Amino acid sequence: MVRQYTRKRISPRCTINVDLRKAFDSVSWTFLSQVLHGRSYDVLPRGPSIRSHLDGMALGVSGRSGLAVNTSKSSIFTARIENNILCDILARTEFTRGEMPVRYLGIPLAAQRLSVRDYSPLVDQIANSISRWAAKSLSFAGRLELIRSVIQGVECFLLQIFPLPAAVVEKIHRLCRNFLWNSKRAPVAWENICHPKNEGGLGIRHTQTWNVALLARVLWNIHRKANTLWVQWIGAVYLKGGSVWDWQPKKGDSPLLQRLAEIRNKIIAAFGSPEAAIEHMAEWSSSKGLDTSKVYEYFRPKRAKQPWQTVIWKAFIPPKYSFILWLGLQGRLSTRDRLMFLQEDSSCSLCINTQETAKHLFFECPFSNLVWANIRQWLGIHRRMSTLLSAVKWLIKEKARSSMQNKARLIALACKVYSLWRHRNEVIFEGKTPCPKGLAISIRITVYRILLTLFPQGLITS
């Protein structure tokens, strides 16, 4: 609506931002509904009649709704209104003249295409949240959960309203990436972790695809003529009573409308025809509207499924154990063989004799062998494993007779990897003396405590 305000060949018009002094819950919704549906403020009458139109509105707000207008916080945005008339309007209303871009209910509004700078409040909000969290001692799993539940929830507000520019998305990704890894050097590319866990990712949503899914819901609301003022306005002004599947955007239309047309064309191309596209979108819908999760699942980037990945993310395994095991399976733990560019000593800190690799650290090092042998004997595992991948696959294939024993084996593997990696770091950075017997006892105690919460009666009777 406000995008046309920079055009030279338009009729005089204005948009009014009215701030009300009284409480939100005291407003007369019947009155507001009558105002919105009974009058049209997108194009005002020409000439002096604008004055009476605005006077009527101001009197209506204060007289019929019982609310008082806060003139110091109210403003008028105008286009092609003569100066003498504009001065009269400002004098009568005591409103200030607003300038775009402006934020309304947290949404940036501008008469022209929004720049990257206009999205800075979103980026700043995310950066401020991360700054508060950075001061806390958080595990990788804790940081991951904050990104997934908080930051992606914050950006979702704008993703369902605007097509987010690639530069803004990259800024958000950079902030999240640095926060997750607590470093500017990411061991796993961001694109690789934006996959479901059964595909080797961390379950973080792919931002661009999620933006498409949320805007597809807007497209579907226009198609089904949802009972909202904005949808009705789009149908009257742009579609002119026609179908959104036949409509073609013009050069001067807003980026949102142009993006909706691109999404529509993408959906049509995916299913072959507008009719088929409508049929599939109807299958993705319910009485509440389009299910964006189904749209996202259809259009998101996909990789080959790795069933063993779902095993390490079981609910009974502490998330911080699962995360380190996931990094190990990805071959992305910062073992010394991967830090050769630093020109540091690459020998194993636990046995001193051999170059430190993930395979050596967890299965070949005499220190880890003592620890693992103790755990294997305790859990009745007779097979000797050589890699993390082979260990996980064997535990999946060779299931024990009891559910408790199966869970114990998975917990023990994840706990062993996490504890051994932490012990190794304490030896390097804190000068701790390696102690395989103490580490094995610590792992057994941790496994027993977790099992006690899962099978309290079973452990007591056994």
Summary of the structure (lengths in Angstrom):
residues: 462
radius of gyration: 30.5
end to end distance: 71.8
largest distance: 93.3
contacts: 1289
relative contact order: 0.06
helix: 60%
strand: 6%
